[in-house]
Amino acid sequence: MSARPALRGAALLAAALVVTSCGSGDDSDSGSGTGGAASGSSEAFPVTVSTAFGDVTVEEEPTRVVALGWSDAETALALGVQPVGASDWLAVGGNGLGEWVEEGYDEDPEMIETLEPSFEAIAALEPDLILDTRSSGTQERYDLLSEIAPTIGQPEGVGPYQTTWQQQLDLVGQVLGKTDEAAGLEAEVEQAFTDAAAAHPEFDGTEVAVGAYTSEGFGAYVSGDARVAFMEQLAFENKQAIEDQATENFFIPVSEEQLNLLDAELTVVFPIFVEASEFTGNPLWQALPSVQEGRAVVLDDTTVLNAFSSASAPGLLYALDTTVLIFADALS
């Protein structure tokens, strides 16, 4: 499903902030989401977690969870809990789950908008817990959500959209009473990264530039973005010239005059809401040394790209399976 025009514009306008193509759910196409009781250990409750908005206590094991944050729904599913409401940040469509998510819904959740959620629709689901660990994370958003149910925002000291997959797993695992499952999944993903890096020592210290192309043009990601973190966990190093231009955001615009910023020992670029051909045919792109020498990777498979961008444990495992050999081939 492509994002609706209004949200498409909002997503592109906010690309530097949210660091991804933000989609939306369509309430008219989703089920009532009345099922999905959590199945954690009731002995874990009450549990208190620290967030950017202060300590939040979940008194009892939640049975009606609304997962609003980027990858919160698939994280909950991976831990054995089925949300009754969810948001589709990557514009996957349907119930918002990509092909990389093995644990599906027994009953599709109510789909909730990402950037401008309907608080009335959320309240109508009568949740006893709201997950919003990776979103715009504003005080206003938090205040409105917390009036409905205990809300778990980003961790203490972490800004909007900056929650790492490890922090997300930890928070969600605690408040769902699934700490053992979360720890096990984290260990599995960490081991997968370790094994991939060990199998490809050529990655170690190799300079990488990670960029995107939208209708507004090229851009590059800096440290703190989930895709750069993915590459760094494989032992790549983000290009210093890109890092030197970092601001408070994790995405910097790159004009055609600056396109050499994307030239690196490995260049990884993907399209957002456009076809890859809109930039791969650009003579300036074709003139980049990394492109001419075959060291540029264009991630134009939507499923692979979304998994790479998901910053969730299930997505990372899928992305490792599908991108590592592509990166290795480009460097060979």
VENMOPE-V373114 format. One line per field, one symbol per residue. ss: DSSP state (A for helix, B for strand, O for the rest). burial: 1 if it has 16 or more other C-alpha atoms within 10 Angstrom, else 0. A space follows every 50 residues. Layout:
BEGIN
ss->???
burial->???
END
This chain:
BEGIN
ss->OOOOAAAAAAAAAOAAAAOOOOOOOOAAAOOOOOOOOOOOOAAAOOBBBB BOOBBBBBOOOOOOBBBOOOOAAAAAAAOOOOOOBBBOOOOOOOOOOOOO OOOOOOOOOBBBOOOOOOAAAAAAOOOOBBBOOOOOOOAAAAAAAAOOOO BBOOBOOOOOOOOOAAAAAAAAAAAOOOAAAAAAAAAAAAAAAAAAAAAO AAAOOOBBBBBBBBOOBBBBBOOOOAAAAAAAAOOOBBOAAAAOOOOOOO BBBBOAAAAAAAOOOBBBBBBOOOOOAAAAOOAAAAOOAAAAOOOBBBOO OAAAAAAAAAOOAAAAAAAAAAAAAAAAAAAO
burial->00100011011101111111111111000100111111110001101011 11100111011111111111111111111111111111111111111101 10111011111111101000010010111111111110001100110111 11111001111111111111111111111011001100110110011000 00100111111111000111111111111111111111100110010011 11110000111111111111111001001100001001111000111111 00111111111111111111011100110110
END
